[in-house]
Amino acid sequence: MANNHFTGCIPPCFGNMSSLVYLDLSNNHMSCELLEHNLPRGSLTYLKLSNNNFNGRLTPSVFNRTSLRYLYLNDNKFVGEVPGTFLPVLWIVDISNNLLSGMLPKGIGNSSIFLRGIDLSRNHFEGDVCAGVHGSTRFGKECKKSKLGRVSDDTDYVEEEDLGSDGDRTSKRKKPRKELVDLLADSKKEMTVTTRQRALQSGRDVSSEKKEKLSELEQQLKRAEDLQRRRMQVEKANRESEAEA
C-alpha cells in the first residue's frame, strides 16, 4: 500500500485485523493523529508510516504494541515529547524528521534489550544526550566517562565536551549528531544475527518461552516480506504487460 495517493486517516477496520503482521503505508498523503484503535492489534510486527502528514502526539501505546519489532514514523509532523519506555521486543525505531521536542527520556536507549537502531535526528530535542542512552550497551558507547554530550542549538550537531584528568571540562567541539543517534546503518547489518546470538552478546539470558515467541514472530515477518515481494513482482509484470499492449 506504499507509494500511492491515499489520504485521510488509517481506517478503523485496520484495528480489527488481529492477524496482520506487515503494514506499510509509507509515501502517501495521509494526515491525522495516530489513534490506538486504528492500529492493528495482536500480530503486527512491522509498521511503516514514513513520509506522510501524520500529526499529533506519539502516545505510549504506539511504542508498546506487544509484537512490534520495526517502527518507522519518520518524515511526518508529530509533535511533543517521546514516551519514556518501549516494549523490550522493539528492534528498530525511526522517528526522525518530525517536530518532536523536549528532553530525551532517561534510559530510552536501554528500554528494549533487543533495540538495534534508533533515529531521532532532525527534530527539536534538547538536553543531555547521554541521559537518554546511558546504560545501554549499544548506545552508551558514545557517552564514555571521558566525554559529555549535549544537544546544541544546531539540530544537525552535538556539542562534545572533553574532561581532563581532574574531571574539569577542558575543551568543547561540535561533532555530527548522526554519530550519536543514527545507528540504523549498523543495525541493518546485524538484523541477521539470531535471537540466541543477540542474547549472548548482551549478556542476558532469554527464557525458552521468549525464544519460541521471537522465533515465531521472525517467521511471520519473513512470510509477510515474501508475500509483499511477490505482490510487487506481479504488479511490475502487469504494468510491463500493459505498457507493451
Secondary structure, DSSP 8 states (H G I E B T S, - for coil): --SS--EE---GGGGG-TT--EEE--SSEE-SB--GGGS--SS--EEE--SS--EEE--HHHH--TT--EEE--SSEEEE---S---TT--EEE--SSEEEEE--TTGGGSSTT--EEE--SSEEESBHHHHHTT-TTGGGGS-TTEEEEE-SSTTEEEEEEE-TTS-EEEEEEEETHHHH--HHHHHHHTTS-HHHHHHHHT----HHHHHHHHHHHHHHHHHHHHHHHHHHHHHHHHHHHHH-
